[in-house]
Amino acid sequence: MIPGGFPEAEHRARLAACQRAMAEAGLEALLLTTEPELRYLSGFLTRFWESPTRPWFLVVPVSGDPVAVIPSIGVALMARGWIRDIRSWRSPDYRDDGIGLLAETLRECTGPRAAIGLPSGPETHLRMPMDSYHRLATSLGARRLTGDGGLLRRLRMVKSGAEIERIATACAIAGRAFAEVPALVRPGLSLAEVFRRFQIEGLRQGADWVPYLAGAAAPGGYADVISPATEAPLRAGDVLMLDTGLVHAGYFCDFDRNFSLGSPAPEVARAHARLVEATRAGAEAARPGATVADLFHAMDRIVTGGAGGSDAGRLGHGLGMQLTEAPSLIPEDHTVLEPGMVLTLEPGIALPGGKLMVHEEDIVITETGMCWLTSPAAPEIVQIPA
Amino acid sequence: MIPGGFPEAEHRARLAACQRAMAEAGLEALLLTTEPELRYLSGFLTRFWESPTRPWFLVVPVSGDPVAVIPSIGVALMARGWIRDIRSWRSPDYRDDGIGLLAETLRECTGPRAAIGLPSGPETHLRMPMDSYHRLATSLGARRLTGDGGLLRRLRMVKSGAEIERIATACAIAGRAFAEVPALVRPGLSLAEVFRRFQIEGLRQGADWVPYLAGAAAPGGYADVISPATEAPLRAGDVLMLDTGLVHAGYFCDFDRNFSLGSPAPEVARAHARLVEATRAGAEAARPGATVADLFHAMDRIVTGGAGGSDAGRLGHGLGMQLTEAPSLIPEDHTVLEPGMVLTLEPGIALPGGKLMVHEEDIVITETGMCWLTSPAAPEIVQIPA
């Protein structure tokens, strides 16, 4: 088995569901090119995707097993998994970086007028040079590269028990790291040093790696939630926010915690309590049959009085092999909640002076409602002695 | 200034070179969509790219300043940099995720029959949904989206002094972490635990984060260099290899070190010495006017006797804002070396039983030759008491 993969039965169940959806959509094959897409069906887990150099392909026929068309550097790892048909070339190859082999495979797996699906819709992209894409399209004859109608997006939204277990473990690891923050942080430390200490703590608590950490520290709330850390020292009165996506066995958590250095200003204390109230309202609305938009509105009523959100653009999202996945908690997302969907609840609240605070928890939809994957924060913001 | 950005003068120098190349190529604008492309010209550094949800665009006209067309969540950070024209929308938007605003901007910046360049060639991709791309293409009238002829790839290959300084710092941090490995590792620890300890050490030594760590541990060499770590315990006689890309101020190092748990087998000791000899031969061949292919051949002669490489596909690559960048050290890459190019020298050697060993160092081309950015390894493999 590929380390971090799943038993063959899990990948076969995913494949069967995928092929049913492909048949309904009239697709004779899917062509997958990105890390989570390949991993979803093959179990191929490696940090080597950090290198943008080599293209990787998985061809999924509407019946029969997938074919991996990959650089030779990856064959040994792929061969540890359940995919038996592995075709490779020595990449990088400036004349033909796998496109000839890929086209041959697609021609073999499909009829002469086949529709071949590429993942399409929000959050997708095609991970290959555009010149390769155009060359591929012309070498397929009357076959047509088209969108997959979002079928892979819909399948990936509902997690299996084994996937949920991994996300829950990632959440527990981050929870233990957040619990150590008051012991790791004091006024005078730079935010950059706090970031280092928090990442070290995440690893100590068992994370495989820490792909994502954002945050901020400023008095009375922060201006921004995506900036990198600076060398500016933390000061009494600051609100410190840390938002992490750390990985266990290929699955992310994604949540944050706020801290007050010393006693919080009254408006900060109120904002924090309001944010916690909003996540609880989101959780109460979360059950099979409700929609993603319902969760948005349940939280938006509390943080904006129903004004319809903020510049962040959404109040939460899906979570799994990626830090953020479908769906998006926006008024326009009418996806009906199903057991197995893993979501973040992520309300934000505006504060005086153009500042804001955000709060985030992770949940899973169950047969009867929801379960917290994080230990939800208390309304009172945690204080760090200052 | 954006934390981790550069002074405006540096970005303006990059822009001027870019616009000269665009004029030569007959491009009225460039459209950039990926993290390193945007950052190269704007200085926009954030780990938020870990989220695949939102598209980000930078429009670079052939004269005048770039225009950022970005989700509203990023405006506060972008506004700390030197780009003044920032246009935004609230993303995610399922009806139009920035494409209308982007098309309007491109129409404003170019004539009605303009050629608009997208980065093309090896290691590029377009970071937006394909449906958005097709919608964009049709909304541009007679304007044409085309390849950039690799101009951005060529510009990014030559680093400025400020960039080289950051890469050198990242190398020094990783070097200090590697020096601690014998104190961190002992037989009986799992490779997964070794990975955690090494990442912690990288952070302790000053890394901002550790996006990449691969490695292996096995007797007499390893089968693979991209697999994730497992819970299998290290044993006396294992060769342990750790290959890291850690980040300082937005720039990577990328090199590895091999260790022997206890005395190395004679073939392991010989292979290590040969790998070190190969990197030295590569370094001796490295000077302005030589080609990338020359470096390949200088190393390949030593590791395969001139057979032409291995399944890894290349013997090194460029390095900078990404773990791997252009060029690729392959026989077909005839790029002429110039001062400021940062490269890895990464020979691999086959061992009995289908095993291999790899070794990697980082260098920069200077006016007269090259400088090591790493402290090159000695021929004798480092032993860890076992």
Interface residues (C-beta under 8 A of the other chain):
Chain A: I2 P3 G4 L45 T46 R47 F48 E50 S51 P52 T53 R54 P71 S72 I73 G74 V75 A76 L77 R80 R90 S91 P92 D93 Y94 R95 D97 L118 S120 G121 P122 E123 T124 H125 L126 R127 M128 P129 M130 D131 G147 A192 F195 R196 Q199 I200 L203 R204 G206 A207 D208 W209 V210 P211 Y212 L213 A214 A223 D224 V225 I226 S227 P228 A229 T230 G245 G309 D311 A312 G313 R314 H317 Q322 L323 T324 S328 I330 E332 D333
Chain B: I2 P3 G4 L45 T46 R47 F48 E50 S51 P52 T53 R54 P71 S72 I73 G74 V75 A76 L77 R80 R90 S91 P92 D93 Y94 R95 D97 L118 S120 G121 P122 E123 T124 H125 L126 R127 M128 P129 M130 D131 G147 A192 F195 R196 Q199 I200 L203 R204 G206 A207 D208 W209 V210 P211 Y212 L213 A214 A223 D224 V225 I226 S227 P228 A229 T230 G245 G309 D311 A312 G313 R314 H317 Q322 L323 T324 S328 I330 E332 D333
